[in-house]
Amino acid sequence: MAAPSAAQRIVIENAAIATVDANDTEYASGYLVVADNRIESLGAGKAPENLENVVRRIDATGHLVTPGLVNTHHHFYQWITRGLATDHNLFDWLVALYPTWARIDEQMVRVAAQGSLAMMARGGVTTAMDHHYVFPKGSGDLSGAIIGAASEMGVRFTLARGSMDRSEKDGGLPPDFAVETTEGALAATEETVKKFHDASFDAMTQVAVAPCSPFSISTELLREGAALGRRLGVRMHTHGSETVEEEKFCHELFGMGPTDYFESTGFLGEDVWMAHCVHMNDSDIAAFARTKTGVAHCPSSNARLAAGIARVPDMLKAGVPVGLGVDGTASNESGELHTELRNALLINRLGAHREAALNARQALRLGTYGGAQVLGRADNIGSLEAGKLADFVLWKIDGLGHSSIADPVTAIVFGAAAPVTASFVNGKQIVENNRLLTVDEDAIARDARTEAQRLARIAAQG
């Protein structure tokens, strides 16, 4: 769709461009024209002459332009519990931290969301996602606080409204006071979707239905959550096949592995994506491919918790949609997604496929178009194509860390984390020279430290 002549245009020229389109089209030196919030045109050489209403021209010499990064799994509230339980596996880590997490409140969550979003956004993330599932009684409007933080920062956002109804007394891991009733969780999730979800092409906020994980939810919540998501026409998300302990838990409790259990409840499908999926056998991968269920691959978190190496090359070969996730920063303290491009490539090369596991362009695709697929937004973000939304990043690759690497995509994937000279979301710039333009980073850092200390004091008091 052509932009109206009155549209305000931004022109980026003299950049290397990796479009991540279906043909992996790249330009050694090219241009990108933005009209309002859409990409109007792009190509090799100079931009078209006689463009009307050009409000800004950017000489991007020495830069690589890519689609904005898309984060597909996170837990923002964990920003204020980083650096704890650093030598634990998943189950022990959850047991150690749930008593603290169960005492979060609205102010803590707002500040934690700001910290999580800021760290990602200044590193090239233009679409963020948060799976929030801890709703202690009397803690305030947590969903509203998270969505407000994303809106203030100017990041495109999906809230996966999580839920838990299986506490310690029912054989689950969370404390009893940290879970909701099944009916309460479903009702609150529906209310959140109706209040905040925007189904439009250029939506800045969307909501998914997201029961937490097999060991913290009942089968009824999972089954009814799937039905709710389909009735409301939104996507669904949960954790799946993260550890060998989860596999054992599912066999003992349900008489089947996680993938078969999810399918039995209706929680597989092209409208579903799962976090982690580390311990998947051939039949599990085939089921995901058959149903087009997506995967959020979180390589750093999987390593931090010693969960294992996900079979990403096998998933991709089978046709499973795969994106990248930071995961909660209590299991990936860096909180960045651009470093996951490198970690995904390196960690997967430790697996069965060795050096053939992933290459630089596959890693970039995971972090951009793959993430858009997983979030159900591949028609409007994830690649640089005319008509898509103007979410893109200018990576500086002529500096010390990258100038001697001839190939730009290799530079940002294999090299050090590349500086972000500019990041645009919906046609609006939110980052300039590695600093956020929409919020005060230093204030967020101070507030996060204050709230982390407050939470630690409350947790210590029991």
C-alpha positions as a printed NumPy array, in Angstrom:
array([[  0.   ,   0.   ,   0.   ],
       [  1.56 ,   3.297,  -1.088],
       [  1.912,   5.988,   1.546],
       [ -0.032,   9.203,   0.964],
       [  2.009,  12.063,  -0.477],
       [  1.476,  14.047,   2.73 ],
       [  3.25 ,  11.389,   4.77 ],
       [  6.364,  12.524,   6.615],
       [  9.406,  10.672,   5.354],
       [ 12.723,   9.621,   6.872],
       [ 15.486,   8.561,   4.473],
       [ 18.391,   6.332,   5.51 ],
       [ 21.202,   6.051,   2.961],
       [ 24.672,   4.517,   2.488],
       [ 23.95 ,   1.581,   4.805],
       [ 24.57 ,  -2.107,   4.504],
       [ 21.095,  -3.652,   4.754],
       [ 20.042,  -7.166,   5.778],
       [ 16.325,  -7.365,   5.036],
       [ 15.739, -10.906,   6.419],
       [ 13.011, -11.305,   3.817],
       [ 12.119, -14.69 ,   2.331],
       [ 15.129, -14.502,   0.001],
       [ 17.552, -13.07 ,   2.591],
       [ 18.006, -10.063,   0.325],
       [ 20.973,  -7.886,   1.299],
       [ 22.461,  -4.653,  -0.012],
       [ 26.131,  -3.77 ,   0.454],
       [ 25.157,  -0.095,   0.206],
       [ 21.514,   0.838,   0.083],
       [ 18.665,   3.014,   1.28 ],
       [ 15.498,   2.729,   3.347],
       [ 12.582,   5.17 ,   3.091],
       [ 10.08 ,   5.41 ,   5.934],
       [  6.708,   7.103,   5.437],
       [  5.048,   7.796,   8.799],
       [  5.082,   4.363,  10.513],
       [  5.602,   2.177,   7.424],
       [  8.552,   1.154,   5.298],
       [  7.821,   2.739,   1.923],
       [ 10.769,   1.511,  -0.125],
       [ 14.291,   0.126,   0.107],
       [ 16.966,  -1.028,  -2.269],
       [ 20.52 ,  -0.731,  -3.508],
       [ 22.215,   2.608,  -4.133],
       [ 20.682,   5.991,  -3.434],
       [ 17.086,   6.712,  -2.42 ],
       [ 14.653,   7.905,  -5.1  ],
       [ 14.875,  11.596,  -5.909],
       [ 12.079,  14.132,  -5.478],
       [ 10.589,  12.486,  -2.383],
       [  8.073,  14.801,  -0.722],
       [  7.991,  15.825,   2.936],
       [ 11.415,  14.431,   3.854],
       [ 11.815,  15.54 ,   7.476],
       [ 15.116,  13.79 ,   8.109],
       [ 17.998,  12.239,   6.207],
       [ 20.453,   9.875,   7.911],
       [ 23.842,   9.091,   6.413],
       [ 24.3  ,   5.528,   7.674],
       [ 27.828,   4.996,   6.348],
       [ 29.553,   2.388,   8.516],
       [ 26.274,   0.847,   9.694],
       [ 24.224,  -2.283,   9.157],
       [ 20.447,  -1.838,   9.093],
       [ 18.363,  -4.825,  10.193],
       [ 14.802,  -5.399,  11.321],
       [ 14.33 ,  -4.646,  14.999],
       [ 14.93 ,  -7.59 ,  17.31 ],
       [ 11.873,  -9.45 ,  18.621],
       [ 11.94 , -10.929,  22.111],
       [  9.647, -13.953,  22.535],
       [ 10.044, -14.885,  26.211],
       [ 10.754, -12.896,  29.365],
       [  9.692, -12.361,  32.98 ],
       [ 10.174,  -8.645,  33.636],
       [  9.558,  -8.79 ,  37.394],
       [ 12.774, -10.782,  37.837],
       [ 14.833,  -7.656,  37.108],
       [ 14.812,  -6.928,  40.851],
       [ 15.917, -10.457,  41.856],
       [ 19.009, -10.802,  39.674],
       [ 22.144, -12.474,  40.985],
       [ 20.374, -14.862,  43.369],
       [ 20.46 , -18.686,  43.433],
       [ 23.279, -18.607,  40.902],
       [ 24.293, -22.277,  41.244],
       [ 20.922, -24.028,  41.056],
       [ 19.05 , -26.129,  38.521],
       [ 15.545, -25.037,  37.51 ],
       [ 13.521, -26.746,  40.247],
       [ 15.889, -25.74 ,  43.062],
       [ 16.088, -22.219,  41.645],
       [ 12.29 , -21.918,  41.609],
       [ 11.988, -23.24 ,  45.156],
       [ 14.639, -20.752,  46.303],
       [ 13.059, -17.723,  44.619],
       [  9.281, -18.247,  44.719],
       [  9.013, -17.077,  48.367],
       [ 10.599, -13.78 ,  47.322],
       [  8.674, -13.409,  44.057],
       [  5.423, -14.013,  45.903],
       [  5.872, -10.663,  47.673],
       [  6.057,  -8.374,  44.639],
       [  3.687,  -5.435,  44.324],
       [  2.653,  -2.947,  41.649],
       [  5.477,  -0.463,  42.25 ],
       [  8.098,  -3.217,  42.162],
       [  6.673,  -4.656,  38.976],
       [  6.493,  -1.272,  37.25 ],
       [ 10.144,  -0.516,  38.032],
       [ 11.265,  -4.046,  37.124],
       [  9.423,  -3.778,  33.805],
       [ 11.142,  -0.463,  33.109],
       [ 14.546,  -2.   ,  33.791],
       [ 13.903,  -5.09 ,  31.678],
       [ 12.519,  -3.073,  28.777],
       [ 15.281,  -0.464,  28.91 ],
       [ 18.044,  -3.055,  28.764],
       [ 16.488,  -4.747,  25.745],
       [ 15.438,  -1.602,  23.904],
       [ 18.833,   0.056,  23.984],
       [ 20.251,  -3.189,  22.568],
       [ 18.068,  -3.242,  19.468],
       [ 14.822,  -4.836,  20.659],
       [ 11.815,  -3.149,  19.073],
       [  9.175,  -5.738,  20.017],
       [  9.213,  -7.062,  23.582],
       [  7.21 ,  -9.711,  25.354],
       [  6.59 , -10.421,  29.03 ],
       [  5.165, -13.619,  30.524],
       [  3.888, -12.435,  33.888],
       [  2.298, -15.108,  36.041],
       [  2.822, -14.051,  39.704],
       [ -0.225, -12.201,  41.025],
       [ -0.098, -12.138,  44.85 ],
       [ -3.332, -11.14 ,  46.546],
       [ -3.579,  -7.383,  47.022],
       [ -0.54 ,  -6.602,  44.863],
       [ -2.278,  -4.038,  42.654],
       [ -2.69 ,  -3.692,  38.896],
       [  0.372,  -5.605,  37.727],
       [ -0.699,  -6.029,  34.102],
       [ -1.475,  -2.324,  33.807],
       [  1.905,  -1.428,  35.311],
       [  3.782,  -3.61 ,  32.805],
       [  1.845,  -2.377,  29.793],
       [  2.261,   1.217,  30.976],
       [  6.033,   0.799,  31.166],
       [  6.185,  -0.557,  27.605],
       [  3.972,   2.237,  26.297],
       [  6.079,   4.899,  27.993],
       [  9.256,   3.478,  26.447],
       [  7.716,   3.29 ,  22.978],
       [  8.365,  -0.418,  22.442],
       [  5.947,  -2.693,  20.605],
       [  4.723,  -5.181,  23.21 ],
       [  2.947,  -8.455,  23.885],
       [  1.837,  -9.214,  27.436],
       [  1.421, -12.94 ,  27.992],
       [ -1.005, -12.807,  30.923],
       [  0.194, -15.751,  32.96 ],
       [ -1.459, -17.649,  35.776],
       [ -0.844, -20.324,  38.406],
       [ -3.407, -22.343,  40.361],
       [ -1.291, -25.292,  41.61 ],
       [  0.488, -24.317,  44.839],
       [  2.524, -26.253,  47.385],
       [ -0.571, -27.762,  48.984],
       [ -1.526, -29.267,  45.595],
       [  1.957, -30.575,  44.814],
       [  3.097, -27.487,  42.915],
       [  6.066, -25.202,  43.547],
       [  4.635, -21.714,  44.33 ],
       [  3.595, -20.731,  47.868],
       [ -0.123, -21.029,  48.522],
       [ -0.681, -17.262,  48.738],
       [  1.021, -16.623,  45.38 ],
       [ -1.509, -18.437,  43.187],
       [ -4.988, -17.649,  41.899],
       [ -8.044, -19.857,  41.756],
       [ -8.683, -21.476,  38.387],
       [-11.827, -19.434,  37.859],
       [-10.181, -16.236,  39.064],
       [ -7.198, -16.665,  36.763],
       [ -9.368, -17.274,  33.703],
       [-11.614, -14.318,  34.496],
       [ -8.689, -11.966,  35.09 ],
       [ -7.011, -13.116,  31.882],
       [-10.151, -12.481,  29.851],
       [-10.521,  -9.054,  31.423],
       [ -6.893,  -8.207,  30.514],
       [ -7.394,  -9.272,  26.894],
       [-10.578,  -7.238,  26.543],
       [ -8.99 ,  -4.17 ,  28.142],
       [ -5.617,  -4.093,  26.403],
       [ -5.429,  -6.317,  23.305],
       [ -5.218,  -4.529,  19.953],
       [ -5.681,  -6.782,  16.913],
       [ -4.883,  -4.092,  14.329],
       [ -1.978,  -4.276,  11.839],
       [  0.062,  -1.595,  13.608],
       [ -0.865,  -2.574,  17.163],
       [  1.562,  -1.481,  19.859],
       [  0.024,  -3.705,  22.561],
       [ -1.252,  -7.253,  22.327],
       [ -2.189,  -9.836,  24.966],
       [ -1.798, -13.617,  25.018],
       [ -3.284, -16.268,  27.324],
       [ -0.391, -17.854,  29.215],
       [ -0.795, -20.442,  32.033],
       [  2.647, -20.761,  33.587],
       [  3.98 , -24.347,  33.415],
       [  2.902, -27.948,  34.064],
       [  4.21 , -27.923,  37.636],
       [  2.336, -24.768,  38.66 ],
       [ -1.027, -25.112,  36.899],
       [ -3.891, -27.577,  36.873],
       [ -4.952, -29.474,  33.769],
       [ -8.243, -27.576,  33.926],
       [ -6.47 , -24.214,  33.755],
       [ -4.416, -25.352,  30.77 ],
       [ -7.419, -26.779,  28.916],
       [ -9.708, -23.853,  29.703],
       [ -6.907, -21.408,  28.909],
       [ -6.613, -22.886,  25.419],
       [-10.37 , -22.611,  24.948],
       [-10.338, -19.02 ,  26.215],
       [ -7.537, -17.999,  23.872],
       [ -9.348, -19.395,  20.86 ],
       [-12.664, -17.87 ,  21.865],
       [-11.009, -14.454,  22.187],
       [ -8.86 , -14.91 ,  19.064],
       [ -5.512, -14.32 ,  20.78 ],
       [ -2.307, -16.325,  21.018],
       [ -1.313, -18.699,  23.82 ],
       [  1.984, -19.272,  25.59 ],
       [  3.503, -21.458,  28.3  ],
       [  6.749, -23.17 ,  29.353],
       [  7.381, -26.612,  27.888],
       [  9.975, -29.405,  27.983],
       [ 12.485, -27.229,  29.804],
       [ 14.219, -29.854,  31.963],
       [ 14.52 , -33.598,  32.515],
       [ 12.788, -33.024,  35.852],
       [  9.75 , -31.65 ,  34.026],
       [  9.696, -34.694,  31.763],
       [  9.708, -36.958,  34.825],
       [  7.055, -34.826,  36.558],
       [  4.689, -35.082,  33.585],
       [  5.116, -38.847,  33.244],
       [  4.475, -39.366,  36.964],
       [  1.484, -37.039,  37.188],
       [ -0.145, -37.369,  33.752],
       [  1.246, -40.627,  32.383],
       [  2.751, -38.922,  29.339],
       [  5.503, -36.51 ,  28.319],
       [  5.007, -32.72 ,  28.136],
       [  4.248, -32.489,  24.398],
       [  1.6  , -35.226,  24.495],
       [  0.161, -33.629,  27.631],
       [ -0.067, -30.228,  25.98 ],
       [ -1.692, -31.703,  22.897],
       [ -4.242, -33.557,  25.048],
       [ -5.368, -30.217,  26.504],
       [ -5.54 , -28.376,  23.176],
       [ -2.377, -26.411,  23.916],
       [ -0.596, -27.043,  20.627],
       [ -1.354, -25.144,  17.433],
       [ -0.307, -22.328,  15.126],
       [ -1.662, -19.888,  17.73 ],
       [  0.624, -21.31 ,  20.477],
       [  4.283, -20.837,  21.306],
       [  6.31 , -22.529,  24.067],
       [  9.347, -21.33 ,  25.959],
       [ 12.533, -23.439,  26.029],
       [ 11.607, -26.845,  24.513],
       [ 15.019, -28.211,  25.465],
       [ 14.146, -31.877,  25.926],
       [ 12.265, -32.739,  22.738],
       [ 12.447, -36.126,  21.019],
       [ 11.761, -36.697,  17.319],
       [  8.039, -37.25 ,  17.849],
       [  7.786, -34.056,  19.912],
       [  9.43 , -32.03 ,  17.159],
       [  7.168, -33.68 ,  14.585],
       [  4.116, -32.712,  16.645],
       [  5.267, -29.084,  16.836],
       [  5.923, -29.06 ,  13.082],
       [  2.565, -30.652,  12.277],
       [  0.659, -28.176,  14.444],
       [  2.936, -25.176,  13.652],
       [  3.477, -24.593,  17.368],
       [  6.239, -22.033,  17.906],
       [  9.293, -22.126,  20.165],
       [ 11.003, -19.363,  22.153],
       [ 14.653, -20.425,  22.327],
       [ 16.459, -19.021,  25.384],
       [ 20.081, -20.186,  25.077],
       [ 21.639, -18.174,  27.93 ],
       [ 18.946, -19.066,  30.446],
       [ 19.083, -22.728,  29.427],
       [ 22.832, -22.682,  30.089],
       [ 22.538, -20.68 ,  33.341],
       [ 20.134, -23.279,  34.781],
       [ 22.012, -26.231,  33.25 ],
       [ 18.817, -27.256,  31.444],
       [ 20.549, -28.465,  28.288],
       [ 20.82 , -27.62 ,  24.588],
       [ 17.598, -27.284,  22.609],
       [ 17.51 , -29.037,  19.231],
       [ 17.062, -25.828,  17.261],
       [ 18.605, -27.068,  13.966],
       [ 16.249, -30.063,  13.981],
       [ 13.262, -27.834,  14.756],
       [ 14.097, -25.473,  11.908],
       [ 14.613, -28.348,   9.474],
       [ 11.204, -29.743,  10.434],
       [  9.523, -26.374,   9.871],
       [  8.935, -25.377,  13.494],
       [  8.761, -21.561,  13.96 ],
       [ 11.584, -20.549,  16.324],
       [ 12.377, -17.153,  17.869],
       [ 14.767, -15.989,  20.58 ],
       [ 14.043, -15.068,  24.19 ],
       [ 15.977, -13.329,  26.938],
       [ 13.997, -15.173,  29.628],
       [ 13.669, -13.68 ,  33.088],
       [ 16.754, -11.862,  34.319],
       [ 16.986, -14.017,  37.429],
       [ 18.238, -16.69 ,  34.995],
       [ 19.926, -14.401,  32.436],
       [ 21.286, -11.464,  34.34 ],
       [ 22.484,  -9.582,  31.229],
       [ 18.886,  -8.949,  30.189],
       [ 19.885,  -8.426,  26.545],
       [ 18.608, -10.071,  23.382],
       [ 21.296,  -9.044,  20.889],
       [ 23.821, -11.183,  22.766],
       [ 21.456, -14.146,  22.297],
       [ 22.168, -14.083,  18.548],
       [ 25.755, -15.073,  19.309],
       [ 24.893, -17.416,  22.153],
       [ 22.28 , -19.266,  20.106],
       [ 24.832, -19.916,  17.395],
       [ 27.665, -20.919,  19.721],
       [ 25.654, -23.113,  22.099],
       [ 23.908, -24.963,  19.284],
       [ 27.318, -25.759,  17.775],
       [ 28.05 , -27.706,  20.953],
       [ 25.191, -30.041,  20.031],
       [ 24.957, -32.929,  17.599],
       [ 25.211, -30.801,  14.438],
       [ 28.44 , -29.125,  15.541],
       [ 29.676, -26.438,  13.117],
       [ 26.698, -26.992,  10.789],
       [ 24.133, -26.226,  13.515],
       [ 23.518, -22.523,  12.77 ],
       [ 25.196, -19.795,  10.745],
       [ 25.171, -16.029,  11.224],
       [ 22.169, -15.369,   9.001],
       [ 20.11 , -18.104,  10.626],
       [ 20.894, -16.571,  14.021],
       [ 19.792, -13.122,  12.832],
       [ 16.607, -14.644,  11.415],
       [ 15.834, -16.272,  14.788],
       [ 16.066, -12.874,  16.474],
       [ 13.943, -11.023,  13.917],
       [ 11.596, -12.801,  11.517],
       [ 11.503, -15.979,  13.617],
       [ 10.373, -13.982,  16.619],
       [  7.722, -12.238,  14.554],
       [  6.41 , -15.635,  13.41 ],
       [  6.255, -16.898,  16.97 ],
       [  4.3  , -13.836,  18.123],
       [  1.943, -14.088,  15.148],
       [  3.153, -10.828,  13.599],
       [  5.22 , -11.947,  10.603],
       [  2.933, -10.047,   8.242],
       [  3.846,  -6.682,   9.775],
       [  7.266,  -6.906,  11.498],
       [ 10.402,  -9.071,  11.491],
       [ 11.786,  -8.184,   8.046],
       [ 12.495,  -5.028,   6.074],
       [  9.926,  -4.972,   3.279],
       [  7.778,  -2.276,   1.715],
       [  4.454,  -2.016,   3.524],
       [  5.709,  -3.425,   6.814],
       [  5.929,  -1.411,  10.006],
       [  9.009,   0.772,  10.444],
       [ 10.763,  -1.143,  13.223],
       [ 14.498,  -1.225,  12.466],
       [ 17.967,  -0.781,  13.943],
       [ 21.191,   0.881,  12.807],
       [ 24.165,  -1.102,  14.146],
       [ 27.548,   0.657,  14.114],
       [ 30.046,  -1.726,  12.541],
       [ 32.951,   0.571,  11.631],
       [ 34.305,   0.874,  15.163],
       [ 36.99 ,  -1.024,  17.042],
       [ 34.886,  -4.117,  17.732],
       [ 33.78 ,  -4.765,  14.152],
       [ 35.701,  -2.8  ,  11.502],
       [ 38.015,  -5.663,  10.533],
       [ 35.148,  -8.124,   9.904],
       [ 34.263,  -7.777,   6.23 ],
       [ 30.757,  -9.277,   6.347],
       [ 28.288,  -7.048,   8.267],
       [ 25.981,  -9.856,   9.459],
       [ 28.95 , -11.902,  10.652],
       [ 30.162,  -8.795,  12.469],
       [ 27.035,  -8.352,  14.591],
       [ 26.5  , -12.073,  15.29 ],
       [ 30.046, -13.356,  15.845],
       [ 31.514, -10.09 ,  17.106],
       [ 31.044,  -8.196,  20.329],
       [ 27.616,  -6.703,  21.008],
       [ 27.418,  -3.986,  18.343],
       [ 26.625,  -0.409,  19.391],
       [ 23.122,   0.764,  18.461],
       [ 23.379,   4.178,  16.822],
       [ 19.62 ,   4.377,  16.273],
       [ 16.567,   2.216,  16.858],
       [ 13.133,   3.022,  15.458],
       [  9.743,   1.609,  16.489],
       [  6.656,   2.444,  14.451],
       [  8.704,   5.079,  12.636],
       [  9.747,   6.85 ,  15.846],
       [ 13.317,   6.847,  17.152],
       [ 13.672,   5.468,  20.678],
       [ 17.471,   4.988,  20.91 ],
       [ 20.337,   7.249,  19.89 ],
       [ 23.975,   6.269,  20.399],
       [ 23.147,   3.501,  22.875],
       [ 20.96 ,   5.754,  25.035],
       [ 17.196,   5.678,  25.34 ],
       [ 15.392,   8.808,  24.205],
       [ 12.013,   8.112,  25.813],
       [ 12.981,   7.462,  29.449],
       [ 15.69 ,   8.335,  31.97 ],
       [ 17.986,   5.28 ,  32.214],
       [ 19.764,   6.564,  35.307],
       [ 16.49 ,   7.102,  37.162],
       [ 15.37 ,   3.589,  36.224],
       [ 18.636,   2.176,  37.573],
       [ 18.214,   4.017,  40.88 ],
       [ 14.579,   2.999,  41.228],
       [ 15.386,  -0.626,  40.422],
       [ 18.016,  -0.771,  43.147],
       [ 15.59 ,   0.764,  45.648],
       [ 12.823,  -1.711,  44.806],
       [ 15.217,  -4.684,  44.808],
       [ 16.344,  -3.748,  48.298],
       [ 12.752,  -3.233,  49.459],
       [ 11.725,  -6.633,  48.129],
       [ 14.723,  -8.283,  49.785],
       [ 13.782,  -6.74 ,  53.159],
       [ 10.162,  -7.855,  52.864],
       [ 11.174, -11.377,  51.876],
       [ 13.634, -11.602,  54.769],
       [ 10.848, -10.704,  57.18 ],
       [  8.823, -13.643,  55.869]])
